[in-house]
Amino acid sequence: MEKKSGWLQRFVPQKPSDYFAFVFMIVMLWIIAIFELFVVLPIYHAPFSTWYCIHVFCGFFLWLNVFANFYMLITTDTTGRNLGMPSVLKPGWSYCPYCQLNTPARAHHCQVCNECVLKRDHHCIFAGKCVGFRNYRYYMFLAVYLWLGALYANFFHHEYVTEEIGGFGFWTLLTLFTPIVMWLLGYTTVYGFFISFISGLSIFAFMLFSTLLFFQIGIIFRGQTSYERKKKKREYDLGWKQNFLDVFGNKWYLAWIWPTVSSPLPGDGTNYKKTYPDEGKDL
């Protein structure tokens, strides 16, 4: 794959699997939004009627927040490159042979991003970026709005889809989850294949993001990262309220509205308080 430069290189994932997941997500978000707005919505509500406008507003609010949080997730720097890492190894810090830098507690090197990430949780294949200290908030709100969008879409187009593909039953379910097979067997039309694919994808997305949110909220509740969960480490658990503030910031009650709403995080991503009394001070 040709190497991209400048802003595009920073925004578009370079790893092929990340790149295709990134493109698939963006394309499908556009297709589903167009399907709901121009195909399903006019059937049930007259254009510019009260309910039509309410659905348009709610749909665009979810859609815009998905893309805005996705953008912030990708473009927010999660490394400590601008912090001036010390040449002398501090207590609790470690040396990264790949970056040739001393890195603070909870920072880990990502082989895909090829850099150390502060409070690294995991590498997101759809964004092609790591989720860490500064962009965890955007990742979580992206997941929340994708979950809400999938839930909304499933309820909104359920009646239309089931009518188009022959009512709700065993064959309908089979068509939703294996649309290409049912199309090849002649059970559904090309258009039936399309709407079955859209509906099946929406159902899969709802289940996927339900699982993801359940997992992520659980580890945030315990003051962990995914790495710390695997290692069963809970020394940074300061209570669920403070744990959530550490991710969503001091203005968490406003942060959900739009990703550019300022919600300062405690600390700079290098110093963390520990739970245990004998280690209760900052490292």
Secondary structure, DSSP 8 states (H G I E B T S, - for coil): -----HHHHHHS--SHHHHHHHHHHHHHHHHHHHHIIIIIHHHHS-TTSHHHHHHHHHHHHHHHHHHHHHHHHHHS--S-TTS---SS--TT-EEETTTTEEE-TT-EEETTTTEEETT--EEETTTTEEE-TTTHHHHHHHHHHHHHHHHHHHHHHHHHHHHHTTSSSHHHHHHHHSHHHHHHTTSS-HHHHHHHHHHHHHHHHHHHHHHHHHHHHHHHHTT--HHHHHTT--TT---HHHHHHHHH-TTHHHHTT-TTS----SS-SS----SSGGG-S--
